Amino acid sequence: MTIFIVNKTGVDFASFARNENCQVWTTFKDAYVYVGEPQALSVLDWVDGVIIDIADTSPDMHYVLAQAIILQKPTLCLYKKNNRPREILAHLRRKNIPKSLEIKSYTESNISDVIHIFLSRKVIEDKESEVPSIKFTLRLTPSLDNYLTWLAETKKINKAEFIRGILKQSKKSDDDYNKSIK
């Protein structure tokens, strides 16, 4: 998972993201090292999420924030608990801001938890909520089909959803697979 971070504070957001097994980019040059010259409009096309210190009023912060909003990237907007950036918060609380944007205050004691929750809930969840698009044919014996039909009716979901659920659960608990994709 790749995260783009804009942060000018003394708190090292990048190390907390790296502790969550994320690849961290903090400059546009970082992206070019991994993807070469950009073929897309924004470097953010190649990241899974964005973490921004919104108390920083630099042009970089505003540019990355605007791109994250346009691309609807999962974005965590952070500010120190006693340092509310009122002007930008007023803009970010408008109705037309996408749900992919999350605004949180932090303290030095809870920042790792705030980042961990965002990464596990927003970024990983968004990847898991992909719409199934690959067709797969499965041949079953009549007795397995009867059992699957009964399970689907009992749980009030269709057969495909039931099988996808089993596969998702298996994927989560498969340590070998999870190590291979990191």
C-alpha positions as CSV (number, residue, x, y, z in Angstrom):
1,M,0.0,0.0,0.0
2,T,1.4,3.4,-1.0
3,I,0.6,6.6,1.0
4,F,1.5,10.2,0.0
5,I,2.2,12.4,3.0
6,V,2.3,16.2,3.2
7,N,3.6,17.2,6.6
8,K,5.7,20.1,7.8
9,T,5.2,19.5,11.6
10,G,7.8,17.9,13.9
11,V,5.6,14.8,14.2
12,D,6.8,12.0,11.9
13,F,3.6,10.8,10.2
14,A,5.7,8.8,7.7
15,S,7.2,6.5,10.4
16,F,3.7,5.7,11.7
17,A,2.6,4.8,8.2
18,R,5.7,2.7,7.6
19,N,4.9,0.8,10.8
20,E,1.7,-0.2,9.1
21,N,3.7,-1.7,6.2
22,C,3.0,1.2,3.9
23,Q,5.4,2.6,1.3
24,V,5.5,6.3,1.9
25,W,6.1,9.1,-0.6
26,T,6.6,12.6,0.8
27,T,7.6,14.4,-2.4
28,F,6.7,14.1,-6.1
29,K,10.3,13.0,-6.7
30,D,9.6,9.9,-4.6
31,A,6.9,8.8,-7.0
32,Y,9.2,9.3,-10.0
33,V,11.7,6.8,-8.5
34,Y,9.0,4.1,-8.5
35,V,6.9,4.8,-11.5
36,G,9.3,6.8,-13.8
37,E,8.1,9.9,-15.6
38,P,4.4,10.5,-14.9
39,Q,2.0,9.2,-17.5
40,A,-1.0,10.5,-15.6
41,L,-2.2,13.9,-14.6
42,S,-1.3,13.5,-10.9
43,V,1.2,11.5,-8.8
44,L,-1.8,10.7,-6.6
45,D,-3.0,8.3,-9.3
46,W,-0.4,5.8,-8.1
47,V,-1.2,6.0,-4.3
48,D,-3.7,4.2,-2.2
49,G,-4.2,7.1,0.3
50,V,-3.1,10.5,1.4
51,I,-2.2,11.9,4.8
52,I,-2.0,15.7,5.1
53,D,-1.2,18.1,7.9
54,I,-3.8,20.8,7.1
55,A,-2.3,23.3,9.6
56,D,0.5,23.7,7.0
57,T,-0.7,26.4,4.6
58,S,1.9,25.8,1.9
59,P,1.0,25.7,-1.8
60,D,2.1,22.0,-1.8
61,M,-0.5,21.1,0.9
62,H,-3.3,22.9,-1.0
63,Y,-2.3,21.3,-4.3
64,V,-2.2,17.8,-2.9
65,L,-5.4,18.3,-1.0
66,A,-7.2,19.5,-4.2
67,Q,-5.9,16.5,-6.2
68,A,-6.9,14.1,-3.4
69,I,-10.5,15.6,-3.4
70,I,-10.7,15.5,-7.3
71,L,-9.5,11.9,-7.4
72,Q,-11.5,10.9,-4.4
73,K,-8.5,9.3,-2.7
74,P,-8.9,8.2,0.9
75,T,-7.5,11.2,2.6
76,L,-6.7,11.9,6.3
77,C,-6.6,15.6,7.1
78,L,-4.8,16.1,10.4
79,Y,-4.3,19.0,12.7
80,K,-2.8,19.3,16.2
81,K,-5.6,19.3,18.8
82,N,-5.0,22.8,20.0
83,N,-4.2,24.3,16.6
84,R,-7.4,24.3,14.6
85,P,-7.0,25.7,11.1
86,R,-10.4,27.3,11.1
87,E,-10.3,28.6,7.5
88,I,-9.5,25.4,5.8
89,L,-11.8,23.4,8.1
90,A,-14.7,25.6,7.0
91,H,-14.0,24.7,3.4
92,L,-13.5,21.0,4.2
93,R,-16.9,20.7,6.0
94,R,-18.9,21.7,2.9
95,K,-21.5,19.3,1.5
96,N,-19.7,18.6,-1.8
97,I,-16.5,17.3,-0.2
98,P,-16.3,13.5,-0.9
99,K,-16.7,10.9,1.9
100,S,-13.2,9.7,1.2
101,L,-11.9,12.7,3.1
102,E,-11.6,12.3,6.9
103,I,-10.7,15.2,9.3
104,K,-9.1,14.4,12.6
105,S,-7.3,16.2,15.4
106,Y,-4.4,14.5,17.1
107,T,-2.1,14.7,20.1
108,E,1.4,13.2,20.2
109,S,0.1,10.4,22.3
110,N,-2.7,9.3,19.9
111,I,-1.3,10.0,16.5
112,S,-0.2,6.4,15.8
113,D,-3.7,5.2,16.7
114,V,-5.3,7.9,14.4
115,I,-3.1,6.9,11.5
116,H,-3.6,3.1,12.1
117,I,-7.4,3.4,12.3
118,F,-7.5,5.5,9.1
119,L,-5.2,3.1,7.2
120,S,-7.1,0.0,8.3
121,R,-10.6,1.4,7.9
122,K,-10.4,3.8,4.8
123,V,-7.6,2.5,2.6
124,I,-7.8,-1.2,3.1
125,E,-11.6,-1.2,3.3
126,D,-11.8,0.8,0.0
127,K,-9.6,-1.8,-1.7
128,E,-11.9,-4.5,-0.4
129,S,-15.0,-2.8,-1.6
130,E,-14.1,-3.3,-5.2
131,V,-17.0,-4.3,-7.4
132,P,-16.6,-7.9,-8.6
133,S,-15.8,-7.9,-12.3
134,I,-14.2,-11.2,-13.0
135,K,-16.5,-14.0,-14.1
136,F,-15.7,-17.4,-12.8
137,T,-17.5,-20.7,-13.5
138,L,-17.6,-23.3,-10.7
139,R,-18.9,-26.8,-11.3
140,L,-20.5,-28.4,-8.2
141,T,-22.0,-31.8,-7.4
142,P,-25.7,-31.8,-6.9
143,S,-25.3,-32.3,-3.1
144,L,-22.8,-29.4,-2.8
145,D,-25.3,-27.2,-4.8
146,N,-28.1,-28.2,-2.5
147,Y,-26.0,-27.3,0.5
148,L,-24.9,-24.0,-1.0
149,T,-28.5,-23.1,-1.9
150,W,-29.6,-24.0,1.7
151,L,-26.7,-21.8,3.2
152,A,-27.5,-18.9,0.9
153,E,-31.2,-19.0,1.8
154,T,-30.5,-19.4,5.5
155,K,-28.1,-16.4,5.5
156,K,-30.3,-14.5,3.1
157,I,-27.6,-13.7,0.5
158,N,-26.9,-15.1,-2.9
159,K,-24.6,-18.0,-3.6
160,A,-21.8,-15.8,-5.1
161,E,-21.8,-13.4,-2.1
162,F,-21.5,-16.4,0.2
163,I,-18.5,-17.9,-1.7
164,R,-16.9,-14.4,-1.9
165,G,-17.3,-14.1,1.8
166,I,-15.5,-17.4,2.4
167,L,-12.7,-16.4,0.1
168,K,-12.3,-12.9,1.8
169,Q,-12.1,-14.6,5.2
170,S,-9.6,-17.1,3.9
171,K,-7.5,-14.3,2.3
172,K,-7.4,-12.4,5.6
173,S,-6.2,-15.4,7.6
174,D,-3.6,-16.7,5.0
175,D,-0.3,-15.5,6.5
176,D,1.7,-16.9,3.5
177,Y,-0.3,-14.9,1.0
178,N,-0.3,-11.7,3.1
179,K,3.5,-11.9,3.4
180,S,3.8,-12.3,-0.3
181,I,1.9,-9.2,-1.2
182,K,3.8,-6.8,1.1
